[in-house]
Amino acid sequence: MQATAARHTVQPFLDDRIALGADPSVIVPTVNHNIDWDWFRAVEREFLRARKVHNDRKNKRQGPGRPRNPGGPGRSGYGFFGLLRAFLFAPLFEVPATAATIKRALHANPAYLVECAFDPIMESRKVVRINPVPSFWAINEFDNVMNEAGLWDRVREITTRKAIRLGAIPKEGVLGVDPTPVKAYARPEKRKRCDCADQSACNHRRREADRDARYYKKGGVRILRAYRPIILAELLSGVPLKSILPSDTRNVDAERFEKVLQDVKNDRSLSGVSFREMIADAEFDSRMNRANSQRVLGIPLYAPPNPRRRKGRPVGRRGIREIDPAGVPVCEHGQRFEFVGLDRLRASSVFRAPRDDRGRPICRTCPIRCTEARGGRYFRVPLEVTPWIDLEMPQHSLAFKMKLALRTEIERVISRLKILGAGAVTKQGRKKVGGRITRAIIVAQMIAVVAMRMNQPDAIRAIRTLRGPPLAA
């Protein structure tokens, strides 16, 4: 029934003339009836095999004296697709995607239960209950099995391929890369693990509950224990592609960044997209990263200059105070010069004094008067002083700044993912945290597919209302 509705229905529930705000009872049916859930039949078979392995392993861990499940015929379990929809629709209903909150929401919200459409419970070939509400343990075990077997990423691969085929993700795009901190669900343990008689007086520290998380400094002053997944998105459409959660990403050095590039290259779901360039944060700016991007993916990497721990360099020239950490001359009056171009004969970068609103050099009104030239002060910086400058596309050029203007889209993509549940982690461990972030990416890609079918591709940027300006006929 779901597959038939997806083929013949475009937008049966959402009408821009009457829908004035965000209404989950409008958005969720629109998404549900425009997604062909038969896409995930192969994942269902993998889930059933993984669940059997999980249950067998759990039965072997039963202590002596506890009865074991003998197996054999019994009451049918809860269907795969109902539980899959329960987790994917939870953020659209503004429900935290945990087993306990999903259980309560299914009881309290009939619209949520109807859209999940759980398979009826059968016993001895008779229907016991129609569209039952699963127990907390059934919901929690479903998430655990999906995380252990890596099936959330399998679902993500399918939605990515479908989004590319249906045009929600362009086949020639721009790849955006940016890490973001996700606060871990971790607190120090109540008791220390030492054998000291008086633990309140000993110097041993309490161990953290989540061993995979790390401490990060955010905003220069705030320290939090968090994960730091690397989000990849297609910037022209604003659709997230995948997340990569390395074991330790406090500093993404050249070796770790090369692993990210290899992951993108080996991901078969992204084989339908031909990226022409990559835009990343200043953290990724280095000669080694630019060389690896060309070698592995065959595309240039554009990242703003990263001053790192460099300091301003005094030059001792008339009217010039210093060359700042980014490699830009600063005059005695505190004005940063503008990049003009590269002088390859003299192996230097050429800068000039900034212009006012009318295009006139500000040197004409400067009280220091370090030059009498009509065109204002010009200054050359030797390339050996700024070895981090990309000679193919200098980071201070106007062409580079125009390319980099697209980088802010990855920030908005990350914001939407956190609205869809990626920012609220309630489980511990890399697999479970990675599964939570991947679920948010799946929902965002489904919304992108539905938006394209509604002829409103910009609706991916309005996930609370699912409305965007329609395309011209």
C-alpha positions, 0 to 999 in steps of 0.5 A: 500500500505504501509503495502504491501511494508513493508512485501515484501521490505527490503531495496529498496533504500539504497545501501552501494556501492553507498550511500556515506553519509547521505541523507534523501531522501535515509534514509526516504524511507527506514524507511517508506517502512519497517514499517507497519503503520497498527500497529497504527490503534488502536491509530488512533481510539483513536486519532479520539475520543480524537480530538472530545473531544478536539473540543467539549471543544474548541467550549464550550470556544467560546465567545458570538457572535462568530459563532460555528461549527454546525457540520454535513457533510463537507470537510474531515480532514487530515488523521492521518497517514500522520500527524504522518509520518510528525512529525516522519520523520521531524528529519530525514529530519533535520527539527525542529519538530514544526508546522511552520517548518513542514508546510514550509518544506512540501511546500519546499521539495517534497520528504518530502511531498511524504513520508508523503502521506496525505489522499486526501481531499474529499468534497461531495464524490469528490476528491478535492486535492490529497496529500494536504499540511496541514495548520499550525493549522491542524499540531499544533492541531494534536500535541496538541491532541496527547499530551493531550491524551498521544497518543505519549506514546501509539505509543511508546508502540507499537513500543517497543513491535514490536522491542522486537518481531522482535529482535531489542531489545534483550529479555535478556538485561541490563537496563540503567538509566540516567537523562539528562537536556533539556533546556526549552522554557522559558523566563521571562515575559515582564511585572511583575504581581504586581500592583506597579506604577514603576515596574522598581524600585520595588523588585518583580520578573518577573515570568517564562513563563514555570512553570513546568521547574526548574533551574539546574546547569550544569558543576558546573558553568552554570545555566539553566532553563530546564527539566530533563527527566530520559532516560531508554535504553537497553544497549546491543543494544543501543535502548532507551526504554522510558523516565520518566519526574517526576514533580521535578527531581533536585535530584532523591532521593530514593522515586523518584527512587522507582517510576521510578522502579515501572513505569518500572515494570508496563509498559506492553510494556517492559514485553517481556524483562527480565533485568539481571541488571541495570546500572546507574549514580553515582547519584543513588548510595545508599543502599536504591536504591540498595535494591529497585531495588532488591525488585521491579525488582529483579535485582542488581543496579550498580552505581559508588560511589558518594562522594556527600559532603564527604571529605577526611579523614586523618588516621594518619598511616605511609605513608598514607595521607588520605582516599579519598571521594570514600573510597580509601587510598591515600599515601603520594606520592599522589598515589591512592591504588588498591582494592584487596578484602574484608577481611570479618573476619576483616570486612575491604577492602584490598588495595595495592599500584599500579603497574607499566607497568611491574606489579611491585609495585611502592613502590620500587622506591618511595622516601618516602620508607614507607615499605620494603616489596617486594609486596609493601604497603598493607592497610586495610580500616574498612567497618564502615569507608566506609558504602556505599560500596556494599558488594556483588559487591564492587565498586572498584573491577575489576568485577564492573568496567567491568560491569560499562564499559557498562554505557557509552552507555546510553550517546550515546543513549541520544546523538542520541535522541537529534539529533532526536529532543529531545534536541530542545524544543519549547513548554511549559508544562510537557506533551508537553515536554514529547511528544517531547522526546517520539517522538525521542524515537519512531524514534530511535526504528523504525530505530532499527527495520529497521536496524534489517530487513536490517541485520545491527543491529549496524545501530542504532548507525549510524542514520545519514547514517543508515549503519552498519557492516553486520552480517556474513552469 
